[in-house]
Amino acid sequence: AQCSGCSDPRFRSWYAEAASGPKDVILVLDTSGSMQDYERITKMREAASWVVNTLSMNDHAAVVSYSSVAKAYPDDGLLMKMDVVGRAKVKNHISDLAASGATNMEAGITRAFQIMAASGRAGRTSKCSKVMLFLTDGQRSNGRNPVDVAHEMNAGGDTQMRIFTYSFGGGADVKEMKALACQNQGVWQAVPDGGDLKQIMAGYFLYLSAGLDANSNGGIGDTDVATHKNIRWSDWFEDGQGLGQLTGACS
């Protein structure tokens, strides 16, 4: 029940948490009609669930699905704490996503920035790294260029996000997705239909860990920083083999 089909420890919450520190993550997922091709919607749901596997109670997250319009989860338009219950709720929502409609990237990215801003005002945030994971399998069919939207809305302050982008499938936009990532301190990746989307998307936190100060515990746990300056601790988690509650440390 804890693993949810993910047996690779690099994509479990205890590893990602200790390696990358607290974070706010918004998944912005293309659910346009073309996502029905080549089982892309199924692969996207699996990949998004793997991203949720990397989150812990020190993290907050939300999901924005966009086609002709954008829809957000949770329904209150705020980030949700990713404890065991929060992760289960988000995974249930992801499993119900279906493909139909056009590709309005502007609607998706705008809704994500609105969620981050509202969550900051409401105190529903990790107060640490802020990340958007933006996926599309096609070309923008209506709405403005998402690069221009991000330039206007990602102007700094408490809502500043790093944007990671994924061009999924042979017909996916490349130019705008690459620019969107490069201009917002993120990484762009092209993923073919036969590629391992789940591992690529869930690996976002490795880029966060690369930027952490080795002399900081990342705001996690209760450690003697004077003695263990380069150790970061995860929150308690349930062992997948039934051994009870464990914690993990990252050096």
Secondary structure as UniProt FT lines:
FT   TURN            4..5
FT   HELIX           9..11
FT   HELIX           13..20
FT   STRAND          23..30
FT   HELIX           33..39
FT   HELIX           40..53
FT   TURN            57..58
FT   STRAND          60..66
FT   STRAND          70..73
FT   TURN            75..76
FT   STRAND          80..81
FT   HELIX           84..95
FT   HELIX           105..122
FT   STRAND          129..136
FT   HELIX           146..153
FT   HELIX           157..159
FT   STRAND          162..168
FT   TURN            170..171
FT   HELIX           175..182
FT   TURN            183..185
FT   STRAND          188..191
FT   TURN            193..194
FT   HELIX           197..202
FT   TURN            203..204
FT   HELIX           205..210
FT   TURN            214..215
FT   TURN            218..219
FT   TURN            225..227
FT   TURN            229..230
FT   STRAND          232..233
FT   STRAND          237..238
FT   TURN            240..241
FT   STRAND          245..246
FT   STRAND          249..250
//
